[in-house]
Amino acid sequence: MNIGGTPRGPGTAGAGRGAARAIAAVTLTAALSGAGTLVTTTEAARATTTAATTTARAALVIANRAAPQAGTPAQRATTTAPRTAATSPPATPTAPATTPTAPATTASPPVTPTGPPATPTATTTGGAPLAEVAPTAPADAGSVDCRRVKCVALTFDDGPGPYTKALLRTLAAYDARATFFVVGQNVKAYPGIVRRAHAAGHEIGNHSWSHPDLSRLPAASIRSQLARTDRAVEAATGVRPALVRPPYGAFDASVRRQAKRPLVLWSVDTLDWRYRNSARVARKAIKSVRPGSVILFHDIHPTTVRAIPKVLRTLSKRGYRFVTVSQLFGGRPPRLVYSRG
């Protein structure tokens, strides 16, 4: 299926041309008014004195010279809206996918998914020691308008886990918001961490109960996986998740029908589940980011949590704001969130 990208905001180039025309019009009117003549028709223009015509032409030259300045480098660098891809399918991981486990039916220990993501089955659109942390991010990430500034959504899958507390401290130091796509079994094991993340302004999304490939399950099992996680998150935070990220990014029409809410994939995969190297994870995120990116991390890995301070520090210096997925889209994410970055 072909899924359209998210709407784009107005471009700065068009705004610059409009500003230039406005400057020319105001200057021309001022010049003609100073000569005592208001030009409203062609006949009237011919009747204008030679002095007024000369003054008007000089004003137009000044306005034309000023027009290119309407689109300054700073304005051109401003992001107007998150970008999503058109109809290209997401990139296929180089390693083979793992075989999903069956949905849990009895109490079991917290899940720790490993192995590479599976290839999505439908065409899409589009975490330690914290001594080095130095807050540099803007004061209130919750009020950021991503149509006007550069925004990025950091997303963390498969938690919560034993390293999530350290991650929350790092995010707080930069006043950064993130989205946590949690596994229901782990929410049951660490409800206090989920509650703390929600209270800090982070978004909590549904990542299934036991991390199976939902596209291989019957509709009733898909509903069970999502509903059990919804109940666990709501018990911890009082809020039902508004977003779903299907495990491995795998989904089909049945998954979309049972989810009944936006499915969120990613535009940048740091491959932190494969490369347990903090420097490499940070480098991948920093190199690949664009305004409107949705970056995939896993807070169940300590190497990932240790990479986040460098990501936040570097991108903050480049003018990025760290927001939740819903904030990235002004509170109204599309039915399918994915861009190829």
C-alpha positions in Angstrom: 0.0 0.0 0.0 1.2 3.5 -0.7 1.0 5.9 2.3 1.3 9.6 1.7 3.8 11.7 3.6 2.9 14.3 6.2 1.8 17.8 5.0 4.6 20.3 4.6 4.4 23.8 6.0 4.9 27.0 3.9 8.5 27.5 2.5 10.8 30.3 3.5 11.6 31.0 -0.2 7.9 32.0 -0.9 7.8 34.1 2.2 11.0 35.9 1.1 9.6 36.8 -2.4 6.4 38.0 -0.8 8.3 40.2 1.6 10.3 41.7 -1.3 7.2 42.5 -3.3 5.7 44.2 -0.2 8.8 46.3 0.3 8.7 47.4 -3.3 5.0 48.3 -3.1 5.3 50.3 0.1 8.4 52.2 -1.2 6.7 53.0 -4.5 3.6 54.4 -2.7 5.7 56.4 -0.4 7.7 57.9 -3.3 4.7 58.8 -5.3 2.9 60.3 -2.3 5.9 62.5 -1.6 5.6 63.9 -5.2 2.0 64.7 -4.5 0.6 62.1 -7.0 -1.3 58.8 -6.4 -1.0 56.4 -9.4 -4.1 54.3 -9.7 -4.5 53.7 -13.5 -2.4 53.7 -16.7 -3.8 57.1 -17.8 -3.1 58.6 -14.4 0.4 57.3 -14.4 1.0 59.1 -17.7 -0.2 62.3 -16.2 2.4 62.0 -13.3 5.1 64.6 -13.3 8.6 63.7 -14.5 10.0 64.2 -11.0 7.5 61.6 -9.5 8.4 59.0 -12.2 12.1 59.5 -11.5 11.6 59.1 -7.8 9.4 56.0 -8.2 12.0 54.3 -10.4 14.7 55.0 -7.8 12.5 53.4 -5.2 12.0 50.3 -7.3 15.7 49.9 -7.7 16.2 50.2 -3.9 13.4 47.6 -3.3 14.8 45.2 -5.9 18.2 45.4 -4.3 16.7 44.7 -0.9 14.6 41.7 -2.1 17.4 39.0 -1.9 17.9 39.8 1.7 14.4 38.5 2.6 15.7 34.9 2.7 18.7 35.1 5.0 20.8 32.0 5.8 19.3 31.9 9.3 15.8 31.9 7.9 16.7 29.3 5.2 18.0 27.0 8.0 14.7 27.2 9.9 12.6 24.1 9.7 9.0 24.5 8.6 7.6 21.0 9.2 8.7 17.4 9.9 9.5 15.5 6.8 8.3 12.0 5.9 9.1 9.9 3.0 6.8 9.3 0.0 6.3 5.6 -0.9 9.8 4.0 -0.7 9.9 0.9 1.6 12.1 1.1 4.7 15.6 -0.1 4.4 16.1 -3.8 5.0 18.6 -4.7 7.8 21.6 -6.6 6.6 21.3 -9.4 9.2 18.5 -12.0 9.1 15.4 -11.4 11.2 14.9 -13.5 14.3 11.9 -15.7 14.7 9.2 -14.1 16.8 8.1 -15.7 20.0 4.5 -16.6 20.7 2.3 -14.2 22.7 2.7 -14.7 26.4 -0.2 -16.3 28.1 1.2 -16.7 31.6 3.4 -14.6 33.9 7.0 -14.5 32.6 10.2 -12.5 33.2 10.7 -9.1 31.5 11.4 -9.5 27.8 14.8 -8.5 26.4 14.4 -8.6 22.6 17.6 -9.3 20.7 18.5 -9.7 17.0 17.9 -7.5 14.0 14.5 -6.1 13.1 12.4 -7.9 10.5 11.6 -6.3 7.2 8.2 -4.6 7.4 5.5 -6.4 5.4 3.9 -3.4 4.0 5.1 -0.4 2.0 5.4 2.7 4.2 5.6 6.4 3.8 7.0 7.9 5.6 20.7 4.6 26.3 25.6 5.4 32.7 27.7 7.8 34.1 26.4 11.3 33.7 29.2 13.4 35.0 29.9 14.8 31.5 26.3 16.1 31.1 26.1 19.9 30.6 22.6 21.3 29.9 22.5 23.4 26.8 19.0 22.8 25.4 16.3 25.5 25.4 14.2 25.9 28.5 10.7 24.5 27.5 10.7 21.7 25.0 7.0 21.2 25.6 6.1 24.5 23.9 8.3 24.1 20.8 6.7 24.9 17.5 8.3 22.4 15.1 7.0 24.4 12.1 9.4 27.2 13.0 12.4 25.5 14.6 14.5 22.3 13.9 13.0 19.4 15.9 14.0 15.8 16.3 12.2 12.9 18.0 14.4 10.5 20.0 12.5 7.2 20.5 13.5 4.3 22.8 12.2 0.8 22.3 11.9 -2.4 24.4 12.1 -0.9 27.9 11.8 0.1 30.5 14.8 -1.6 32.0 17.6 -1.2 34.6 19.3 1.6 32.6 16.2 3.8 31.9 16.6 5.8 35.1 20.0 7.0 34.0 18.6 7.9 30.6 15.8 9.9 32.3 18.4 11.9 34.2 20.3 12.7 31.1 17.2 13.8 29.3 16.2 16.0 32.3 19.6 17.7 32.2 18.9 18.9 28.7 15.2 19.4 29.3 14.7 17.1 26.3 11.5 15.2 25.6 11.5 11.7 24.2 9.1 8.9 23.3 9.3 5.5 25.0 7.8 2.6 23.1 7.4 0.2 26.0 7.0 -3.6 26.2 4.1 -4.5 28.5 6.0 -7.2 30.4 8.6 -4.6 31.3 6.1 -2.0 32.3 4.7 -4.6 34.8 8.2 -5.2 36.1 9.1 -1.4 36.3 5.9 0.6 36.7 7.6 3.3 38.7 10.0 4.1 35.9 7.2 4.5 33.4 5.3 6.7 35.9 8.4 8.8 36.3 8.9 9.1 32.5 5.3 10.2 32.0 5.5 12.8 34.8 8.7 14.3 33.2 6.8 15.0 30.0 7.9 12.0 27.9 5.5 10.2 25.7 4.7 6.5 26.3 3.9 4.4 23.3 2.7 0.8 23.0 5.3 -1.7 21.7 3.2 -4.9 22.4 3.2 -7.1 25.5 5.9 -9.6 24.6 7.5 -8.3 21.4 6.3 -10.7 18.8 6.0 -10.0 15.1 2.4 -8.8 15.1 2.0 -9.3 11.3 2.2 -13.1 11.9 -0.5 -13.2 14.5 -4.3 -13.6 14.2 -6.4 -10.5 14.8 -7.4 -11.7 18.3 -3.8 -12.1 19.4 -2.8 -8.7 18.0 -5.6 -7.1 20.1 -4.5 -9.0 23.2 -0.9 -7.9 22.8 -1.8 -4.3 22.5 -4.6 -4.3 25.1 -2.5 -5.9 27.8 0.2 -3.3 27.3 -2.4 -0.5 27.3 -3.7 -1.7 30.6 -0.3 -1.9 32.2 0.7 1.7 31.0 -2.6 3.1 32.1 -2.2 1.5 35.6 1.2 3.1 35.9 0.4 6.5 34.4 -3.3 7.0 34.2 -3.0 7.4 30.4 -3.6 5.0 27.6 -0.9 5.1 24.9 -1.9 7.1 21.8 0.8 5.6 19.5 1.9 2.1 18.6 5.3 0.9 17.3 5.0 -2.6 16.0 7.9 -4.8 17.0 10.6 -5.1 14.3 8.6 -2.5 12.4 6.6 -5.3 10.9 2.9 -4.6 10.2 0.2 -5.3 7.7 -3.4 -4.2 7.2 -4.6 -6.4 10.1 -2.1 -4.8 12.5 -3.3 -1.3 11.4 -7.0 -2.3 11.9 -6.4 -3.7 15.4 -4.1 -0.8 16.5 -6.7 1.8 15.7 -4.1 4.6 16.2 -1.0 5.9 14.5 1.8 3.4 13.8 5.2 5.0 14.3 8.3 3.6 12.6 11.6 5.6 12.3 13.7 7.5 9.8 17.1 6.9 11.5 18.1 3.4 12.8 21.2 3.6 14.9 21.6 -0.2 14.9 22.4 0.1 18.6 21.1 -3.5 19.1 23.8 -4.8 16.8 26.7 -2.4 17.6 27.1 -2.2 21.3 29.5 0.8 21.0 28.5 4.1 22.4 30.7 6.2 20.1 29.4 4.4 17.0 25.8 4.8 18.1 26.2 8.5 18.8 28.0 9.1 15.5 25.3 7.3 13.5 22.5 9.4 15.1 24.4 12.7 14.7 25.4 12.0 11.1 22.0 10.9 9.9 19.7 13.4 11.7 17.6 15.9 9.7 14.9 18.3 10.9 11.9 16.1 11.6 13.8 12.9 12.1 12.5 10.1 14.2 15.6 8.3 15.6 15.4 4.7 16.9 17.3 3.7 20.1 16.9 0.9 22.6 17.2 1.9 26.3 17.7 -1.8 27.3 21.4 -1.4 26.3 23.8 0.4 28.6 26.0 1.4 25.6 23.0 3.2 24.1 22.3 5.1 27.3 25.9 6.2 27.5 25.8 7.5 23.9 22.8 9.9 24.6 24.8 12.7 26.3 26.9 13.2 23.2 23.9 13.1 20.9 22.1 15.7 23.0 25.1 18.0 23.4 26.0 18.0 19.7 22.5 18.4 18.3 21.7 21.1 20.9 24.6 23.1 19.6 23.3 22.7 16.1 20.0 24.3 17.2 17.8 21.1 17.4 15.0 20.8 19.9 14.1 17.4 21.4 10.4 16.6 21.3 8.0 13.7 21.5 6.6 12.1 18.3 3.2 13.8 18.9 4.8 17.2 19.5 6.8 16.7 16.3 3.5 16.6 14.4 1.8 19.4 16.3 -0.3 16.9 18.4 -1.7 15.1 15.3 0.6 12.4 14.0 -0.4 10.8 10.7 -1.7 7.3 10.6 1.7 6.1 9.6 4.9 7.8 10.7 8.0 6.9 8.7 10.7 8.8 6.7 13.8 7.4 5.1 16.1 10.2 6.4 
